[in-house]
Amino acid sequence: MSVRRIYWCAAALLVVACAKAPVQELFRPLVLTASVEGDAVPKTTLGADFKTVRWSADDAIAVFSGGNKYTSSSTEIQGGPDSQTAKFTFGTLDAGASVSYAVYPASAAESTGSTTVTVTVPTIQAATAGSFAPGAAVAVSKVSASTVFRNVCGFLAFTIKASDVRDIRIYANEPMTGTAEVNWKNDGNITVNSFKTFAYTGVELTGTFTSGVTYYAAVFPNTYHGLTFKLTHSDGFVSTYTSANELVVARKSNQMISPAGGFVLRSVTSGWFEKDPAFIGNDDPVIIVGKSGGNYMLIKNTDTGEYHAPDAAETTVSGSQVTDDDVAEDYQWKRHYASDGVYTLFPVNTTKRRMYCSTTSASGNQNCMNVGAVPSGDVYRSLFSWDAAGHIFTAEGDKKRYLSCVNNAWYGETYPNSGAFPAAVFSFYVHVP
């Protein structure tokens, strides 16, 4: 074969190879330029006016596309550190993808519908001096050429006049935090459409608190009743403040809820005084009081027999104290430490019986709380936890049962916001000589 023929064949092969080589298009990631509305925006730090909030370089947002959730991979602040505009890049989502809603922070995004998006406002928030917790101020946007985030939350603002506060809990009769479906209206306004399974009537702030400094808690906009404010001090005792007035928290608003001069430590006096359960000894008598429908209810510790709900008895509470002079032993308990934040509950005068739940079924009967000798087998549960919203529940995976009071008896609610079996918010009281 001639050299010319060899060259011709090689050229022909090269042409064929080139013709078959796929044409690769460069991947272009989705980039959203996002801004924030007016004077209330979805950021983790407040400006000097305590209203304007700005993006940070470590912020991440989530978008929904094709029913799936995608989280931004990088953030670029536009116009300097005080800018209210940022570019968010999605490294796994193509620039041509159809996107419906965006959520800040990404961790708050749950699901979306045609005109709604479901988000979660955290129930535990880090105390941040002069601001609110990173990621607490949830915001949403309907993605368009101009992506503007609108804040879902309102804010409870407060100051304290004590130097030994380690934990602050705020409760009301209505849902404050947790999961809710919000509606994006045609005019761009945001409203809470409905509260979901895990919507809690409280919020907890943890961390370091400085006397005289203002702190903020992000909550859903709502009209709140029975507002209760609890400060846990370094010795575990709790200062409790309650308000008889309703509080309207609008979206974007800051509502100062401190009394004149700020919250201060209340003196621990003799009688039954409130204390954080983590500070209560295993052998210390304790009465456990659940607030249900505006009433304060004790839990009776006598043997109920299997499948019989423990009795509830009404008591009176004022501030940080149970004001009943004499609480019978039938309503006194011992809280035994099992593991971190998990306890068993024994009657004060015996360890031969305890409170337990007789079902692990999420669809089982609500009449499943008992007091007695725990039967053998892993379907009977006697481990309980006290959560950030003040609920007591059995501690087994996602099949939780919350203590709920109905018709003067204690039941096991599957979820904490049921209309038929509402979970109670609990406080613990020890006897002070």
VOGU-3710 file (C-alpha; in Angstrom, 3 decimals, decimal comma):
1> msvrriywca> 0,000/0,000/0,000  1,351/3,400/-0,999  2,186/6,073/1,480  -0,492/8,315/-0,072  -3,108/5,598/0,449  -2,072/5,170/4,069  -2,432/8,932/4,641  -5,832/8,898/2,944  -7,085/6,030/5,154  -5,799/7,743/8,280
11> aallvvacak> -7,540/10,935/7,270  -10,757/9,033/6,558  -10,617/7,378/9,985  -10,049/10,747/11,606  -13,083/12,181/9,841  -15,242/9,253/10,977  -13,952/9,529/14,545  -14,668/13,228/14,603  -18,127/12,699/13,177  -18,979/10,226/15,947
21> apvqelfrpl> -17,548/12,270/18,832  -20,378/13,663/20,990  -20,767/17,364/21,234  -20,440/18,265/24,919  -22,218/21,346/26,160  -20,826/23,156/29,151  -22,980/22,890/32,322  -24,240/26,268/33,460  -25,359/26,301/37,105  -28,440/28,167/38,238
31> vltasvegda> -27,592/31,546/39,762  -30,248/33,546/41,630  -29,828/37,182/42,538  -31,828/37,703/45,712  -32,748/40,825/47,627  -34,736/41,457/50,776  -37,881/43,443/51,426  -37,898/46,860/53,040  -36,817/47,098/56,653  -37,392/43,482/57,684
41> vpkttlgadf> -35,265/40,980/55,861  -34,151/37,368/56,260  -30,713/37,680/57,800  -28,849/36,608/60,851  -27,551/39,988/62,027  -29,363/43,238/62,681  -28,087/46,625/61,568  -27,585/49,614/63,832  -31,279/50,514/63,535  -32,216/47,023/64,880
51> ktvrwsadda> -34,526/46,553/61,889  -32,375/46,288/58,773  -30,889/42,824/58,320  -28,228/41,932/55,807  -26,946/38,884/53,973  -23,793/37,108/55,129  -21,297/35,207/53,008  -22,100/31,920/54,772  -25,850/32,120/54,080  -27,458/29,356/52,030
61> iavfsggnky> -30,917/29,176/50,479  -32,971/26,301/49,069  -35,156/26,209/45,955  -37,766/23,742/44,737  -37,602/22,441/41,187  -39,596/19,513/39,835  -40,755/18,665/43,330  -37,174/18,360/44,605  -35,240/20,556/47,015  -31,845/22,004/46,028
71> tsssteiqgg> -29,450/23,921/48,298  -27,177/26,704/47,087  -23,471/25,858/46,947  -21,944/29,337/47,134  -22,891/32,910/48,011  -21,581/36,200/46,643  -22,512/39,419/48,423  -23,242/42,247/46,014  -21,977/45,752/46,772  -20,045/45,207/49,992
81> pdsqtakftf> -20,661/43,698/53,426  -23,739/45,853/54,161  -25,531/44,898/50,958  -29,060/43,576/50,979  -28,484/41,757/47,667  -26,588/38,506/47,075  -26,037/35,961/44,303  -26,649/32,302/45,157  -25,189/29,585/42,911  -26,650/26,068/42,713
91> gtldagasvs> -23,895/23,719/41,591  -26,227/20,775/40,879  -29,099/22,620/39,188  -29,010/23,740/35,559  -29,515/27,393/34,721  -32,556/26,514/32,608  -34,358/24,645/35,397  -37,876/25,705/36,319  -37,874/26,911/39,932  -40,950/27,752/42,006
101> yavypasaae> -40,087/28,924/45,532  -36,931/29,731/47,447  -36,493/29,538/51,231  -33,994/31,073/53,644  -32,317/29,411/55,422  -32,039/26,223/53,380  -32,596/24,084/56,477  -36,077/25,625/56,951  -37,429/24,411/53,590  -39,739/21,393/53,841
111> stgsttvtvt> -42,009/21,146/50,772  -43,988/23,229/48,313  -47,335/23,432/46,562  -48,699/25,597/43,744  -49,237/28,678/45,931  -47,784/27,540/49,256  -44,484/26,514/50,770  -43,993/24,608/54,033  -41,230/25,831/56,344  -39,927/25,202/59,867
121> vptiqaatag> -39,085/27,941/62,358  -36,650/26,442/64,917  -38,001/25,838/68,413  -34,493/26,050/69,930  -32,688/29,285/69,013  -29,245/30,486/70,035  -29,246/33,615/72,199  -27,628/36,406/70,172  -26,960/39,742/71,837  -28,757/42,579/70,050
131> sfapgaavav> -30,094/40,236/67,362  -31,755/36,905/66,690  -30,292/33,440/66,160  -28,608/32,586/62,852  -31,183/30,891/60,635  -34,151/31,696/62,894  -35,710/34,419/60,733  -37,254/32,267/58,011  -38,073/33,974/54,704  -39,509/32,823/51,389
141> skvsastvfr> -39,543/34,042/47,825  -41,514/33,229/44,699  -38,704/32,944/42,197  -38,887/35,354/39,275  -36,643/37,732/37,381  -36,559/39,798/40,575  -36,246/37,400/43,513  -37,305/39,241/46,674  -37,327/37,369/49,985  -40,166/38,185/52,354
151> nvcgflafti> -39,915/37,465/56,037  -42,298/34,842/57,448  -41,688/35,692/61,107  -42,337/38,372/63,675  -40,013/38,918/66,629  -40,341/38,934/70,415  -37,805/41,345/71,907  -36,800/41,393/75,575  -34,114/42,479/78,007  -33,124/40,918/81,318
161> kasdvrdiri> -31,705/42,347/84,545  -29,888/39,292/85,833  -26,387/37,966/85,235  -26,914/34,234/85,851  -29,517/33,298/83,223  -28,682/30,121/81,274  -31,934/29,405/79,439  -35,093/31,305/78,447  -38,386/29,718/77,408  -41,424/31,579/76,080
171> yanepmtgta> -44,813/29,879/75,855  -48,322/30,764/74,698  -51,573/28,947/73,960  -51,028/29,223/70,183  -48,285/27,792/67,922  -45,100/29,860/67,976  -42,521/27,731/66,181  -42,183/24,458/64,311  -43,706/23,623/60,940  -46,349/25,601/59,052
181> evnwkndgni> -47,610/26,063/55,524  -47,371/29,660/54,348  -49,235/31,210/51,455  -47,642/33,557/48,927  -50,438/35,864/47,816  -50,621/37,596/44,449  -49,678/40,909/46,051  -46,541/39,310/47,487  -47,800/39,243/51,058  -47,074/36,208/53,253
191> tvnsfktfay> -49,646/34,590/55,541  -49,626/31,404/57,596  -52,057/29,086/55,832  -52,047/26,241/58,382  -49,903/24,784/61,135  -48,579/21,283/60,585  -48,039/18,257/62,787  -45,056/19,570/64,699  -46,097/23,142/65,442  -45,076/24,048/68,987
201> tgveltgtft> -46,526/26,564/71,431  -43,111/27,683/72,633  -39,591/28,798/71,818  -36,372/28,257/73,785  -33,296/30,502/73,716  -30,053/29,002/74,977  -26,550/30,343/75,446  -24,991/33,268/77,277  -27,182/36,187/78,346  -25,886/39,618/79,351
211> sgvtyyaavf> -27,808/41,824/81,751  -29,306/44,891/80,074  -28,899/43,567/76,507  -31,848/43,063/74,135  -32,445/39,639/72,586  -34,889/38,556/69,889  -36,865/35,350/69,321  -38,295/34,620/65,855  -41,888/33,300/65,952  -44,803/32,869/63,581
221> pntyhgltfk> -47,125/35,887/63,267  -50,104/35,177/65,486  -52,355/36,530/68,222  -50,988/35,011/71,414  -52,769/34,370/74,702  -51,443/33,093/78,018  -47,957/34,424/77,270  -45,495/32,957/79,778  -41,827/33,825/80,092  -39,417/31,571/82,058
231> lthsdgfvst> -35,804/32,344/83,009  -33,711/29,421/84,241  -30,879/30,564/86,494  -27,487/29,008/87,173  -28,812/27,114/90,218  -31,688/25,650/88,183  -34,477/27,675/89,788  -36,867/29,392/87,398  -38,294/32,910/87,382  -41,719/32,841/85,709
241> ytsanelvva> -43,676/35,793/84,353  -47,151/35,591/82,863  -49,356/38,112/81,074  -53,134/38,327/81,103  -53,127/40,406/77,923  -53,196/39,094/74,382  -50,205/39,894/72,208  -50,549/40,485/68,467  -47,338/39,700/66,602  -47,501/40,812/62,984
251> rksnqmispa> -45,175/39,648/60,248  -41,941/41,714/60,310  -42,819/43,372/63,634  -40,674/43,611/66,760  -42,745/43,249/69,932  -40,979/44,239/73,165  -42,306/41,933/75,876  -40,072/42,874/78,823  -41,677/44,484/81,865  -40,497/47,943/82,888
261> ggfvlrsvts> -36,817/47,671/83,835  -36,449/44,221/82,273  -36,835/40,725/83,704  -35,196/40,091/87,088  -34,691/37,038/89,318  -37,574/36,315/91,640  -36,701/35,308/95,205  -36,941/31,610/95,992  -39,369/31,329/98,901  -40,617/28,365/100,912
271> gwfekdpafi> -43,115/26,004/99,336  -43,190/24,364/95,916  -40,887/26,405/93,672  -40,185/25,854/89,968  -36,885/24,235/88,942  -35,393/22,912/85,706  -35,612/19,078/85,794  -31,918/18,755/84,880  -31,147/20,265/88,310  -33,494/18,000/90,300
281> gnddpviivg> -31,904/15,105/92,181  -33,103/11,528/91,740  -34,503/11,344/95,273  -35,932/14,865/95,474  -39,730/14,943/95,680  -41,123/16,816/92,697  -44,589/17,710/91,508  -45,114/17,838/87,762  -47,680/20,375/86,580  -49,066/20,461/83,056
291> ksggnymlik> -50,857/23,500/81,675  -53,803/22,352/79,596  -56,480/24,690/78,268  -55,504/27,370/80,762  -55,720/24,979/83,741  -52,801/23,661/85,788  -53,054/19,909/86,331  -51,147/17,470/88,569  -50,433/13,823/87,686  -51,628/11,215/90,189
301> ntdtgeyhap> -49,040/8,507/90,892  -51,227/5,677/92,213  -51,446/2,336/90,408  -53,854/2,614/87,485  -53,673/-0,912/86,149  -52,876/-1,560/82,503  -54,789/0,530/79,948  -56,180/2,976/82,509  -55,142/6,621/82,242  -53,656/8,328/85,351
311> daaettvsgs> -55,953/10,828/87,043  -55,342/14,582/86,819  -56,129/17,061/89,571  -56,251/20,817/89,228  -53,821/22,950/91,225  -53,075/26,670/91,451  -49,923/28,332/90,165  -48,763/31,899/90,659  -45,555/32,996/88,995  -42,865/30,479/89,907
321> qvtdddvaed> -44,798/28,714/92,665  -47,559/26,214/93,238  -49,617/28,030/95,838  -51,451/25,001/97,252  -50,159/24,644/100,819  -50,295/20,853/100,872  -49,791/18,609/97,837  -50,497/14,988/98,791  -47,929/12,248/98,207  -50,302/10,792/95,623
331> yqwkrhyasd> -49,172/13,631/93,320  -45,456/13,644/94,143  -42,832/11,985/91,933  -39,122/11,179/91,677  -37,421/11,884/88,369  -34,621/9,342/87,816  -31,891/10,156/85,304  -31,556/7,485/82,592  -29,380/9,242/79,977  -28,869/12,736/78,619
341> gvytlfpvnt> -32,268/14,437/78,883  -34,116/11,130/79,361  -35,820/10,197/82,642  -37,982/7,635/84,360  -40,799/8,832/86,623  -41,431/6,967/89,892  -43,985/7,741/92,606  -42,232/9,478/95,495  -42,532/6,551/97,917  -41,614/3,553/95,726
351> tkrrmycstt> -39,619/2,324/92,736  -41,847/-0,701/92,171  -44,065/1,159/89,737  -43,563/4,004/87,305  -45,310/5,854/84,516  -45,143/4,050/81,176  -46,744/3,952/77,739  -48,393/0,730/76,613  -48,137/1,174/72,841  -45,506/1,889/70,215
361> sasgnqncmn> -48,034/2,215/67,431  -48,412/5,651/65,892  -52,061/4,821/65,213  -52,771/3,185/68,577  -55,357/4,200/71,140  -54,708/7,452/73,011  -55,528/5,729/76,315  -52,016/4,318/76,662  -50,483/6,094/79,670  -50,340/3,966/82,808
371> vgavpsgdvy> -48,807/3,925/86,289  -47,714/0,543/87,614  -45,184/-2,248/87,282  -43,903/-2,150/83,725  -44,707/-5,408/81,886  -41,826/-7,176/80,193  -41,236/-6,663/76,495  -40,022/-3,765/74,446  -43,503/-2,506/73,542  -43,815/-0,889/76,954
381> rslfswdaag> -41,991/2,381/77,378  -41,089/4,197/80,560  -38,419/6,623/79,283  -39,533/10,238/79,044  -38,014/13,496/77,805  -38,913/17,148/78,319  -38,580/19,086/75,062  -37,904/22,735/74,209  -41,626/23,478/73,974  -42,225/22,069/77,477
391> hiftaegdkk> -43,876/18,795/76,426  -43,209/15,464/78,148  -43,078/12,529/75,739  -41,971/8,919/75,595  -38,541/8,670/74,046  -38,651/6,024/71,342  -37,771/7,184/67,858  -40,501/8,821/65,824  -43,353/7,018/67,607  -43,514/9,602/70,360
401> rylscvnnaw> -46,421/9,876/72,755  -47,000/13,241/74,413  -48,732/13,568/77,783  -52,082/15,239/77,207  -54,897/15,967/79,634  -58,536/15,360/78,663  -61,455/15,230/81,126  -59,163/15,058/84,167  -57,106/12,122/82,886  -53,660/11,839/81,257
411> ygetypnsga> -53,444/10,317/77,783  -50,722/9,638/75,201  -51,031/12,020/72,270  -49,277/11,039/69,067  -48,627/14,671/68,096  -48,369/17,838/70,191  -50,998/19,956/68,434  -54,067/17,724/68,156  -57,376/19,451/68,744  -58,834/16,412/70,530
421> fpaavfsfyv> -55,802/15,521/72,674  -53,672/18,672/73,044  -50,261/18,068/74,614  -49,732/19,912/77,899  -46,818/22,254/78,663  -45,091/21,099/81,856  -43,183/22,684/84,711  -41,435/20,954/87,624  -41,581/22,112/91,236  -39,423/21,104/94,213
431> hvp> -40,181/21,746/97,872  -38,154/24,565/99,415  -38,038/24,570/103,251
//
